[in-house]
Structure formats: C-alpha cells, structure tokens
Amino acid sequence: MEKTEIIQRLNTIVKPFVINKDAFESIDENTDFIKDLNINSANLVDIVLDVEEAFGIEIDNQSMEKMLSVKATLNIIETKLAEK
C-alpha cells in the first residue's frame, strides 16, 4: 500500500475527532494528535480501533502508546502491514 493512500485513509479516520479544524487543514507528518488537533485520549483509542479495522491490522498496547503523531502512526501502520 502506498504511503499517500495510508495518509488519506488515516486523515479520514482522524477527521471526525478533530477539535482544531484549522490545524487539520494543514496536517502533515509532524502533526501531534493531542497538542495540534486537540484530540482527547479517549478518542485516540477510537482512532486506534478504526485504524485496526481500516487496515486489517492488530495494534499492541506498546505501539498504541506511541501513536501520538501522524508520523508515529504512519510508521506503526507501515510496520504492521509489512508483517502481514
């Protein structure tokens, strides 16, 4: 799966939980879900569950704790897809 396709899917998953819509408009790999987009920790869990479903992967607790930015999430998704 291409990185651009992963980013598009991830943006679709994240968008409903975003509080700071302006920051979402300029989302990039350095965007932090909590600091920049103002997504709360409960919604981060929802995002992780949606990512698992959308990509057909399983994310362990250790990886889940690292999914705080777009870049970290992309790395985890790409790693998990490569393990399939």
N, C-alpha and C positions, 0 to 999 in steps of 0.2 A: 504494500500500500504506500502510495506517495505521501511525502510529508505534508504537501498542500492539502491533500484530501483529509488527512488526520486533523490538521488545523481547522478546516472547515467544519468537520463533524464536532470537534471539541467546542468551537465557537457556538454552534447550535445548541449543544448541551448546556453550556455555561450561561448563555444569554438570559434565560428566564430568572436566574438567581441574582443577576447583577443589580446593585443598588445605584452605583455611579455610572449612569448611561454614557456620560461624556468620555470617561476613561475607556469604556468598552469600544467606543468608536475608534480609538487609537491603540487597540490591543495589539501586543506583539509578544515575542518570546520572553521579554523581561517583565511582563505584567504579573504582578502579585495578586492572587485572588482576594486575599483579605485586605491588604493595605491599599491597593489601587482600585479594585472593583467593589470593595466593601461587602463582600460575600461573607456571611457568618459561618461559623464552624459546623453548625447543623446542616446547612445547605451544602457544605463541602462534601459531607457524607453522601448526600443525594447525588452530587456530581460524580463521585466515585462509582456509585451504583449504576448510574446512567452510562458512564464510560465503559464499565464492565459489560453491560448489555449491548451497547452500540458496537463494540469492537470484539465481542466474544472472548474476553479475557478474564482472568481472575487476578485481583489485586490484593496482595497480602497486606497485613497491618503495617509492616515496616515501610513498604512502598507508599501506602496510603498517607502516612505521616509526612512524607516528603512532597506530596502533591500540593504545594502551596503556590506555585507559579506555573505559568504556561510552559516554560522551558522544562521544568522538572516533570510536569505531567506528560509532555511530549516524549521525553526520554523514557519514562516508565512504559508508556503505551508502545513505543517502538521496541523496547526490550521484550515486553510480554508477547508482542506479535511475532518477534523473531524466534521465541521459544516454542511457539505452536507447531 
